[in-house]
Amino acid sequence: MKTELEFLGTGTSLGVPVPGCRCRVCRSPDPRDKRLRASVLVTRGRRRLIIDTGPEFRLQCLRAGVNRLDAALLTHHHADHLNGLDDVRAYSCFRDRTLPVWGPADALRFIRERFNYIWRPIQIGGGLPEIELRPAEGRFRAIGLEITPIPIMHGKMPILGYRLGDLAYLTDISSLPAESRPLLAGLETLVLSCVRCRSHPTHLSIAGVKRLAREIRPRRTLLTHLTHHFFHRDLLLGLSRFDIFPAFDGMRVEMDCG
């Protein structure tokens, strides 16, 4: 069965263009330089799951024509990856069961605090997301796919990436623990975040991406969570010889999930 990943957003926490910024990238006419907050949609047959529900989740789903949602995966609880969670109610309200949401245990605890009204409604009206929080511990299945959580580091904060078949999605990564490396063997596509050329305390730089790609050895590496430090065309020209390519909003990638 055909399985496809679509990049709903490839931008960093501020998105691109950055509000109030007049730099050349923020003023670029190239549509590939317009980046909503990082999120991806995985489609298998008629079933769909999303990884991260950022502030533009609703707009991303409208733009991509998402007419159903069957599961959500969360990498961590930072605002640019979570704050659109309430908008899953547009999908959960039309399901005959709750929407399963997998994520790290600390992210699920944060959700119960930040979105506590979901479980403690004080009045009728408006509708509430109907979700079931599930800790992403060990392999699990969603929309017919086997999914492997990949422990990674976001600065000093442990978060999760996910492997689905021959693709791994590791956004907000700054380093990869040794115990996670065997989980990434034999990849066709590795998706990594990258925020700038020089080093960064909580994300990979260009040099870090190259180093990790050499160690993991996927057939290709795609970059997401990009900032206004990068023109798409410059990344494409500078990195394609290393089999590293910038992703862009709306880009689709086929996956082999068995």
N, C-alpha and C positions, 0 to 999 in steps of 0.2 A: 504494500500500500504506500502511495506517495506521501512523504512527510516533508514539510517545508517550514523553514524559519524565515520570518519577515522582521526586519528591523523597524520597529515603530518609532524609535528615537535613538539617536547616536550622540547626544550632547551630554555635557557635564552638568553639574548641579545648577548652573545659571542658564544653561541653554545657549544657543547661538542663533541670532545675534543676542548679545548681552544687553539688557535694558540700559539705555543711556550711553552706551559705548559707540564711538565713531571710528573704531579701527577699521582697517581695510577688509578684514575677514567679516566683520559684522555688517559691512556695507556691500559685501560681495553679491553680484547678481547670479552667481552659480547656485542653483537650487540645492546642490550637494553640500553647500556650506550653511544651509539652514538646518539646525539640529535641535529637535525637541529632546526632553530628558530621556535617558537611556532606558529602553524597554524592548522586549521582543515578543512576537506572537508565534506559536508553534501550531501548525495545522496538520492533522492526520485524518484524511477522509473528511467527514463533516465535523469532527471534533476539534476543539481548540483549547489551548492553554496559554496563559500569559506569564512571562517572567518579569516581575516588578510592576507596581501600579503607581507610577509617579504622578505629579500634579496635572499632567496633560493626558492622563489615561483616557478620559472621555473623548477628547478631541482626536487622540490617536486612533481609537476604535472607530469613530465616525469616518475618519479619513481612510482607514483600511477596510471599511465595510464589514466590521465584525458583527455578525447577527446572532452569535451565540458564544457562550464561554462555559467551559466544562471544568476548569481547574486553574489555580493560580499558584505560582512559586515565588517566594520572596528570597532575595539574597541577604538583605539586612534591613534595619529599620530607619535609615536616614531619610529625610524628608523627600529628596528627589527620587527615591525609589518606592515610597510608601504612601504619600499623602493623597493619592487618588483612590485609595481603597474603598471609600464610601460609595464610589460610582459603580462598583460591581453589583449594586442592588438593582441596576437596570437589567442585569442578566439573572441574578439569583431570584428575583421576584417572579420570573416566568419559568422557573425550573420546578420539577416536582420533588426536589430534594435540595439540601443546602449545597453551596459551592465549597468544595474542599480547598483550603489554602495551606500549603506547606511552607515552612520556613525554619530558620534557626530558633532554638528555644528562647533566646533572649529577645528576638524580634517578636515572637508570639506574645511574650509577657508585655512588651511595650504596646502592642496592639490592644491588649485587654485594658491597658491604662488609657492610652490615647483615644481609643474608640469605644470607651466603656459604655456609651449609650446604646450600643448594639445589643448588649446583654441586660441593660437596665432601662428599658423604655419608660418614659414618664408620662407619655400621652400618645393617643392614637392619631395617626396622620403623617403623611410624608413618606412613609415606607422606610424600612431598615434593611441593610445588607443581611442576607441569610447565608452565613458562612460557618464553616467548621474548621477550626484551627488544628493543624496536624504537624507535629515536630518532624522535620526532615532528618531522620536518623537512619542511616543505612539505606539500601536500595528500596525503592517503592515503585508502584505503577500508577500512571495517570494517563488518560485518554488512550489506553492500550499500549503505552510506551514504558519500558523500564528506564527509570531515572536514577542516576547516581549522584548524590550530593558530594561536592568536592570542597573540603575545608581549605580556605585560603585566608590570607591576612590582608586587612585594609589598614595599613599603619600598624598600630598595636591592637587593633580590634579583629577578633576572629569572625569571619563571615562565611557565606557559602557561595560557590558556583555550582553549576549543574552540568552533568554529561547526559546527553540523549543520543544514543547510537554512536555514530562516528563524529559527533560534534560536541564540543564543550564550550560553555558560556561562562566566562570568568570576568565579570565586570568589577570595578573598584578594587582590583588586586594590586598589592604592592609587593608581595612575595608569596611563594608557594612552599608550604611545609614539605619536608622530605617524604612524609608518609602519604602525601597526596599524589606524588609523582606516578606511582604505578597505576593509579586510576585513570591516567591520561594516555596510556599506551595505545598506539595504533589509531590515532585521530586522523581524520580527513581534514577537519576544520577546527581551528582553535580561535575563539573570540576573546580578545583581551582589551582592557581599558588602557588608555594612554592620554595623559593630560598636557605634556609639554616635552620639549627636547631635553632640558636639564632635569636633574633628579628632583624628586618630590617625596615628601615624607609618607604619603598615604596612597600613592598611585604609581604605576609604572611610567617611566620615561621611554623615549625612543630606544635608548641603549638597553633598558631593562626588557623591553619587548623583544628586541633582537636576541638577547641572551637567553630568555626563556623559550623562544621559538627554536633556537638551536638545540636546547636541552630536550624539549618535548618532541620535536621533529614532526609536526603535522604537515600535511601536504600544502596547506595554506594557513595563514594567520590573518584574521580580520580585526581591525581596530574600531573600538567604540568608546563612548564616554569622552568624546573629543572636545577640546576647548576652542576658543577663538584665537589660539596661538597657531592654528593650522589651517591652511588652504587645502581643500581636498586634492586639487591637482598637484600640489607640491608633494604631498604624502605619496600620491600614486606614482609620480615620477621618481621620487627618491627611494622608495621601499619595494617596488614591485620586483626588482631583481633578487630580493631576498624572499620572495613569495609571501610578502606582507602587503596587505592592501587596506585602505581605509574603507569602512562601511559607510553607508549613507541612509538617511531616512527613506523607507520604502524599498530598500534592497531586499531581494529574496534569495534564499540559499536552500537547495535541496539537500536532504539528509538521508543516510542509510541507517534505518533503525531496525532492520531485520524483518 
